[in-house]
């Protein structure tokens, strides 16, 4: 059977670990050439090495997606290395475990800059090339907390709510260019970011969270959703905030 992403080129941000790494590996297995983007060079280069060890093609580009120059460079590097761009997966994100009262203005700005502005900037520079591809794809990582809220995640909830709204707006604007735009809304996922969150908890709180681990998704389970949205199998799906969640 022909690989589902054969001949396509994808940019994946936040691909140095977690959901981004799992998606980069899966996209490569399905025939895509991948620009692996992350702010951490060690993780990004490891992802590239893993892809190459499986016979795939990938290039690491260090980037801070909150910076316009870095967002533009991602697209430039995709064109320089592979000559085209078909898929953009805006997955890079950061967390902040604080209420509104506890959050400084600088902290709020940083979460919005990475989680929401990063989606805006990468999409802005990718769209002209996605138009040329004839059936471009944008996938954005949002979150279930943007839909139902969560304790002590004020800035994060706000940023991911913005991602859902931006996704729907871009889907409307880009429909005439045959570009589909969707967001994935996971609940808890066993990623390094989640592990960092656990490390901040008291032993009692950590134990309670770890008991919930069997209700958390694995990164590769989110990657499979991204593959569906990137493939022709979802050709009639756009503007969707897709929950990836168990009733828990």
Secondary structure in CASP SS format (residue, H / E / C, confidence):
PFRMAT SS
TARGET T0000
AUTHOR 0000-0000-0000
METHOD secondary structure of the structure
MODEL  1
X C 1.00
X C 1.00
X C 1.00
X C 1.00
X C 1.00
X C 1.00
X C 1.00
X C 1.00
X E 1.00
X E 1.00
X E 1.00
X E 1.00
X C 1.00
X C 1.00
X C 1.00
X C 1.00
X C 1.00
X H 1.00
X H 1.00
X H 1.00
X H 1.00
X H 1.00
X H 1.00
X H 1.00
X H 1.00
X H 1.00
X H 1.00
X H 1.00
X H 1.00
X C 1.00
X C 1.00
X C 1.00
X E 1.00
X E 1.00
X E 1.00
X E 1.00
X E 1.00
X E 1.00
X C 1.00
X C 1.00
X H 1.00
X H 1.00
X H 1.00
X H 1.00
X H 1.00
X H 1.00
X H 1.00
X H 1.00
X H 1.00
X H 1.00
X H 1.00
X H 1.00
X H 1.00
X C 1.00
X C 1.00
X C 1.00
X C 1.00
X E 1.00
X E 1.00
X E 1.00
X E 1.00
X E 1.00
X C 1.00
X C 1.00
X C 1.00
X C 1.00
X C 1.00
X H 1.00
X H 1.00
X H 1.00
X H 1.00
X H 1.00
X H 1.00
X H 1.00
X H 1.00
X H 1.00
X H 1.00
X H 1.00
X H 1.00
X H 1.00
X H 1.00
X H 1.00
X C 1.00
X C 1.00
X C 1.00
X C 1.00
X E 1.00
X E 1.00
X E 1.00
X E 1.00
X C 1.00
X C 1.00
X C 1.00
X C 1.00
X C 1.00
X C 1.00
X C 1.00
X C 1.00
X C 1.00
X C 1.00
X C 1.00
X C 1.00
X C 1.00
X C 1.00
X H 1.00
X H 1.00
X H 1.00
X H 1.00
X H 1.00
X H 1.00
X H 1.00
X H 1.00
X H 1.00
X H 1.00
X H 1.00
X H 1.00
X H 1.00
X H 1.00
X H 1.00
X H 1.00
X H 1.00
X H 1.00
X H 1.00
X H 1.00
X H 1.00
X H 1.00
X H 1.00
X H 1.00
X H 1.00
X H 1.00
X H 1.00
X H 1.00
X H 1.00
X C 1.00
X C 1.00
X C 1.00
X E 1.00
X E 1.00
X E 1.00
X E 1.00
X E 1.00
X C 1.00
X C 1.00
X C 1.00
X H 1.00
X H 1.00
X H 1.00
X H 1.00
X C 1.00
X C 1.00
X C 1.00
X C 1.00
X C 1.00
X H 1.00
X H 1.00
X H 1.00
X H 1.00
X H 1.00
X H 1.00
X H 1.00
X H 1.00
X H 1.00
X H 1.00
X H 1.00
X H 1.00
X H 1.00
X H 1.00
X H 1.00
X H 1.00
X H 1.00
X H 1.00
X H 1.00
X H 1.00
X H 1.00
X H 1.00
X H 1.00
X H 1.00
X C 1.00
X C 1.00
X E 1.00
X E 1.00
X E 1.00
X E 1.00
X E 1.00
X E 1.00
X E 1.00
X C 1.00
X C 1.00
X E 1.00
X C 1.00
X C 1.00
X H 1.00
X H 1.00
X H 1.00
X H 1.00
X H 1.00
X H 1.00
X H 1.00
X H 1.00
X C 1.00
X C 1.00
X C 1.00
X H 1.00
X H 1.00
X H 1.00
X H 1.00
X H 1.00
X H 1.00
X H 1.00
X H 1.00
X H 1.00
X C 1.00
X H 1.00
X H 1.00
X H 1.00
X C 1.00
X E 1.00
X C 1.00
X H 1.00
X H 1.00
X H 1.00
X H 1.00
X H 1.00
X H 1.00
X H 1.00
X H 1.00
X H 1.00
X H 1.00
X H 1.00
X H 1.00
X C 1.00
X H 1.00
X H 1.00
X H 1.00
X C 1.00
X C 1.00
X C 1.00
X C 1.00
X C 1.00
X C 1.00
X E 1.00
X E 1.00
X E 1.00
X E 1.00
X C 1.00
X C 1.00
X C 1.00
X C 1.00
END
